[in-house]
C-alpha cells in the first residue's frame, strides 16, 4: 500500500521557490536566455543609458574637458501577479488515483495530483510569461507591458512596417529589410539576434527547403541563422513581427529570490472543515529595453 501523505496546513518553504523559477524561466525566451534576466528586483531597477559625443580631440599639454555626456535612464519595474485556484478532494474519490487517498474519511489530496497541479499551474504561468514578454499590455488583467508595447514609439527605435503576411515567398526579402536597417554600430555584435515568431520560423524553413538548403529538404531542421545573424524563435511574439536587438539591450526583471515569489497548497480541512484545497502562487515580472536607437522593430503596430 502506498504511503498516504497529509498536506497539513500549508505547502510552502524553500522548495516552493523552485516551482516559481520553473514557471518563470521555462518560458522559451527566458529558458534559452535570449534576453538579459535581472532577478531580485524588490521594487524597480534603473537602467542607465550613457551617450558620449565629441570626446576625442587632438592632444595638448593641458587637461581640457571636451564633448558632451548625456545620461538617461529606463525604469524596469516588475508588476505583482497571483494565481488562486480551489479544488475539492471529493472530486477525486472515484478517480483512478483514489487508492492514493487511503480509506480514511479524512481523505487527503493525492500526492501525485498535488505535484501535477503545481507543475501544470507553473506551466501555464510560463506560457503567459512568454506571451507577456513580447505582447503583454498592463491594461489587461494578468499582463505587464511587453517589449512590443514599449518599443512602439520608443525614442530612437528604428521602425519598419511589417508585410501583411510573412510567407515562404517573401520571408527572405523581409528578413533582408530588417538586416539592412540594423545600425552599423550594432551589426556584427556577438549577442545580436533577430527575434522572430513561429510563423516566420515556419516560412523561413520552407524557403530554405525550396532553395535546396539541405540535401534532403524534407528531413531535419535547418539552422536558425540569417546572413550570419542568429534567429531567436520566440513563440510569444505575434505573427509578422520581428525585433533585431542585442540580448544585452533587452531585460526581464523579477523578484525571483525574494519574498514576493511563493507557492502554497492549503488544505482547508483544518481551517473551515471543508474538503477544499487551495492553490496559491505569487510572483513578479516585467520587461524593459535599454538603448532604443540600437533596436529595429518590424511590426504592423508602427
Secondary structure by P-SEA (a helix, b strand, c coil): ccbbbbccccccccaaaaaaaaaccccccccccccccccccccbbbbbbbbbcccccccccccccbbbbbbbbbbbbbbbbbbbbbbbccccccccccccccccccccccaaaaaaaaaaaaaaaaaaaaaaaccccccccccccccccccccccccbbbbbccccccccaaaaaaaaaaaccccccccccccccccaaaaaaaaaaaaaacccccccccccccccccbbbbbbccccccbbbbcccccccccccccccccbbbbbcccccccccbbbbbbbbcccccccccccbbbbcccc
